[in-house]
Amino acid sequence: GLINALGLWVIDEACRQARVWRDQGMRMRVAINLSAYQLRQSDLPQHISAALTRHQINPGLLTCEITESVAMEDTEATKRFFDDLALIGVHISIDDFGSGYSSLAYLRKLPATELKIDRSFVLDLEHSEGARKIAQAVVNLAQALNMKVVAEGVETDAQYQILRRFGCDQVQGFLFAKPMTA
């Protein structure tokens, strides 16, 4: 029964830390993962908006990540939730894309700004033609929908080079940095 309180704390803490970094002269976007449980809370967009206001953070500096499988559980509720987040001005990311069962017709109706390629495809890029084809298709799909595409789990320079060739907008993973404190 703690997920609600924990989720609200994470939102507030992310906004608080973004403010600390801004006050130090760094303007960086912060991403938070939202759970399936949080998506069922009708007042979550108001909590996000209040945290942004309380810490005086530009909404464009916050990204809310929702996994593809969670986003597809209740497509109508997800669309309403995404629309509410878009009105606030935060970025919306579909995380772990390619690992679930997205409806492409539905995907194009969401106000998401970013797709994140699931790390399972990234890990196999060097050795699997199928993984390369899927990663390239996700990049092409994101570009066709005017979305940014991010690859997660990049661990080798070869993976990075392949993703650059595909036109991937951003990459994240151990090749660049291990998890660290603020």
HURA-V64114 format. One line per field, one symbol per residue. ss: DSSP state (h for helix, s for strand, l for the rest). phi: phi as a letter, one per 40 degrees, with the letter a starting at -180 (. if undefined). psi: psi as a letter, one per 20 degrees, with the letter a starting at -180 (. if undefined). A space follows every 10 residues. Layout:
ss=???
phi=???
psi=???
This chain:
ss=llhhhhhhhh hhhhhhhhhh hhhlllllls sssllhhhhl lllhhhhhhh hhhhllllhh hsssssshhh hlllhhhhhh hhhhhhhhll ssssssslll lllhhhhlll lllsssslhh hhhlllllhh hhhhhhhhhh hhhhlllsss ssllllhhhh hhhhhhllls ssllllllll ll
phi=.cdccccccc cccccccccd ccccgbbbcb bbcbcccccc ccccdccccc cccdbfbcdc cbbbbbcdcc cccbcccccc cccccccchc cbbccfchcb bcccccdccc ccbabbcdcc ccdcdcbbcc cccccccccc cdcccfbcbb bbgcbbcccd ccccccgcca baicdbacda cd
psi=jihgggghgg gghghghhgg gghjjpnqqp pqpprhghhi ohjghhgggg ggghjlpphi jpppppqghg hignhggggg gggghhhhjq qppoqkpiib mqohhggiiq kqiqpopphh hghjghiohg gggggggggg gghhjlqqpp pqkoiqhggg gghghikpgq qqrhhhqrqr r.
